[in-house]
């Protein structure tokens, strides 16, 4: 397959590298001064893509840039190539300029330089069948590829923010509280144990801690310490504790 990838952030680089390693012909469009290493052809303007040869183009840009970029490409008269994007919270309607359009959404975190274990996480697709084919190539197997429309992807993305982005934020808070003597590494075995339990137990069954036990004295000591030093964290601690307690009563 001949593929154009517009955008060389974490997602774009990972997809371009994966497709290249699978021996597909890949063209990655990056910023002019961006340094990217990989076994693919690099361009600095999407207009330089070999539009007469490529079969599909993925827009791996910020959510707010997808519709304007798609409209700009459409105004250039590009009609035969299938055009898709990788954003969970943007509908396929943003690509209305193209007869063949779709979405490929890998449910994973991507950071430049971080190893990606393709095939171990789900990839969701919508639209033209070529995007199912593309998702299957990325996953290495159709068994971890699923169809999801715009509403389903939106829900998946919201859940991902809670499960992953908020987790990173909470670990940064934990690091602030125990620093400078310790840092996040003191919690990594605990986090790994939590994730391991979730393979077997529901989140409610895996939950432990003072809020789950209804230990009001411990909660008050925690709150008093936080209120003296970081009042905003005390508020967050209280909100999360009340949520855990409410869920535990169900």
N, C-alpha and C positions, 0 to 999 in steps of 0.2 A: 504494500500500500504506500502511496505517496501522500505525505501529510505535511501541512503547514501549521505551525504553532506560533500564534502571535502573543507575545508576552513571555518574558524570561524571569518571572519570579519563581518562588518555590515550586508551584504546581507546573508551570510551563517547562521549567528545566527538567523536572522529574519525568514528565510525560515524554518530552523529546528524547531524553536519555533511554527511557524504557523502550520506546519504539525503535530507536536506533540499534539498541542491543538485540532486538528481535529481528534485525536486518530489514527494516522498512526504511524508505527514503524520507528523511525528515529535514524540514527547513524551519529553523527557529528565528523568529524576529525579535531582536533585543534592542535596548536603547543604544544609541551611538557610542556612549562612553562606558557601557556595561561590560564587564569582563566575565565571560562564561566559558567553561571548559566542557567539551563533550564531542562525541563522534557524529556530529550532524553539521549541516551547512548553516552558517549564520548570516543573517541579513539585518539591516538596520532600518528598513522601511517595508511595510507590508505590500507596497506597490511593486516591489522587486520580486515578489513570489512568482514562481513559474505557473501562473494561473491556468495555462493551457495544458499542464501536465498533472498537477496535483488533483487528488480525488476528494480530499476533505481538509477543512481548515478549522482549527479550534482556537477560540478567543479565550486566552488565559490572562485576562486583564481584570482590573478592579470592577466590582459589580456595576458601579455607576458609569463605567466607560463602555460597557457592552453594547447597549442600544445605540449610542452615538457612533461608535466604531462600525457596527453592523450597517447602519444607515449610510455611512460614508463609503463603505465597501460596495454596498448596493448601488449607490449613485455612479460608481465607476463602471457599471454594466456587468458585474460578475453575476452570472446566473446559473451556470452549469455545475459549479462546485458546491458540494454540501458544506454548510457552515454551521458550526455548533459552538457552545460555550461550556464552561466547567463550573459555573456558579450555582449553588443550591438555592439561593433566594431570589433568582431572576428567572422569570417565566420564559418559555420558549417563544412567546409572542414578541420578545425583543428582537427576534431574527425574522420578522415577517417579510423582509425584503427578499428572502430566498425560498425557492420552491422546495429544496431539500435542506432541512434544518434539524437540529437536535441538541441534546444535552448529554454530557458525560460527567458524572459527579462522583469522584472517588471519596468515600467517607474515611478520610485519613488526614493527619497533620503533615504538612510539607514545609521543610526549611532547607534552604540551599546548603548542601554539604552533608545533610543527614541521610543515612541509609534508609531506603524504602523497601519494605518486605512485601512486594506485590504478590497477590494471590492469598494473602492472609486477612484481607479486609474487603468489605463489599464495595462494588461500584454500581451506581445507579445510572440508568439511561432513559431517554425519551426521544421520540421523533423518528426520523428515517432509519431504516434497518442498518445503514452503514455505521451508525453510532453504537448499535449493539455489537457489531463486529469489532469496532474500535475498542469498546469496553472489554470485550473478551480477550483481545490481544494484550491489553494492559494487565488484566488479571491473570492471564495465562490459563484460564479455565472459565467456561460459561457458568459453572456452579456457584460462583460468587458474584454473578452479574444479575441485577434485578431491575425491572421496569418501575419507574416512579414518576408520577406527573408532578406539576409545579407545586401543588398543595402538599403532596407527600414529601417532596424534597425540602420544602420550607420547614415542615415539622421535624424532619431529620436534622436539619441545620440548627434549629433552635435547641434540640436535644444535644447536639454536638457541642454547642457553646457551653451548656451547663456541664456536660461530662468532661470536656477537655479544657476549654479556655478558662472557665471559672476555676477548674482544678489548679491550673498554673497560677492564677491570681491568688488562690488560697495558699498555695505552697510559698509564694513570695511573701505573704503575710506571716506565715509560720517562721520563715527565715528571718524576717524583721524582728519578730518577738524574741527569738533565741540568740540573735547575733549580739555582739560580734564573736562570741566564744564559739558558737556552732553555726552551721549553715544548713541548707536544704538536704545535704547528704545524710544527716542524722535521721531524716524521715523516709529516705528511699526504701529501706527494708519494710517499713510500715506500709507505704503505698503499694509496694509489690505484693504484700500479703493481702491487702484489701482487694486488689485486682484479681489475684488468684482465687479468693473466696467467691467473687462474683461469677466465676465460671460454674460454680456449683449452687450457690445460694442466691436468693433474691436480695436486692439492696436492703429491704427491711430486715430479712433474716441475718444479713451480714453486719448490720449496724450495731455498734457498741458505743460506749462513752456515757458521760454524765446525763445528757439530755435523754438518751434512750433509757437509762436506768431511773430517770426522775430524781436525780441527785441534786436537789436544790441548793444545798450548802456549797458544793463544789462549784456549781454554776455561779453563785453569788461571789465566791472568791475570785473566780476568773473575771467576772464582770468588774469587780472593784479594781483589780489590777489594770485592766484595760482602760477603764474610765479615767484613771489617774494619768495614764501615759498616752493612749491613743483612743480618744472618745469615739471616733468614727468606727473603729474596729469593735468597740463594745456594742455599738448599735447593730453592726453586721452579725456579731456573735449571738446577740439576742434574737434577731430575726431567724437565723438558721436553727438555733436551739428550739425555738417555738415551732418551727416547721417539723423538726424531727419528733418533738413531743406529740404534735397533732397526728402525724403519720403513725406513731407507735400506738395511739389509742384506737386506730381503726382495725 
